[in-house]
Amino acid sequence: MNKIITIGREFGSGGREFGKRLAEYLGIAYYDKEIITEISKKTQLAEEYIQAIEDKPISTFPITIGNSFYAIFNPISENVEVSVYAEQNNILVDMAKRSSCVIIGRCADYILEEFNPFRIFIYSDMKTKISRCIERVPEGENLSEKQLKNQIISIDKNRAKYYQFITGNKWGDRLNYDLCVNTSSLSIKYAAEYIGKMIESKM
């Protein structure tokens, strides 16, 4: 059976880098923005539009919390947002069936529960998250530390709402994960290798 590793992460915690390094160490597939590309191909919607749908707070779906995506989402719905999430669900399942992989975000820990994924949550303190964001800010974009802090809080708030809305569980709660990693004072590279060795011994 394929080994599926899902990674939830706070914005600026280095979760994406961690996931990519972990996948490279284990020699398995890595999926993040590739998921949006696949959704775009399936729905013929622009990637930017799909990203905008995923980034906004969930509030309009007629969803009963606790049900599975299979029961909740109807791919032929006229609601574009519902169709995007339905297609995302199908793509995640296909990826999990295809091979062992690391999947970033998108409630994959819940959607792929039947695959018994190893669920990791990456977090760090605000000072560290701001520092990482400053290092990665696009050229020409000058945001103050206060602006970055507000952006981080806003993004994490939306992620928490999305996760709770879809799963009925609290985002970041240690009870929902197999491993929580504080990257505030860790080298992400070495943390990924160390945890990779641990996972490798169980694969």
Secondary structure, DSSP 8 states (H G I E B T S, - for coil): ---EEEEEE-TTSSHHHHHHHHHHHHT-EEESHHHHHHHHHHH---HHHHHHHHHS---S----TTS-HHHH--TT-S-HHHHHHHHHHHHHHHHHHHS-EEEESTTHHHHTGGG--EEEEEE--HHHHHHHHHHH--TT----HHHHHHHHHHHHHHHHHHHHHHHSS-TT-GGG-SEEEE-TTS-HHHHHHHHHHHHHTT-
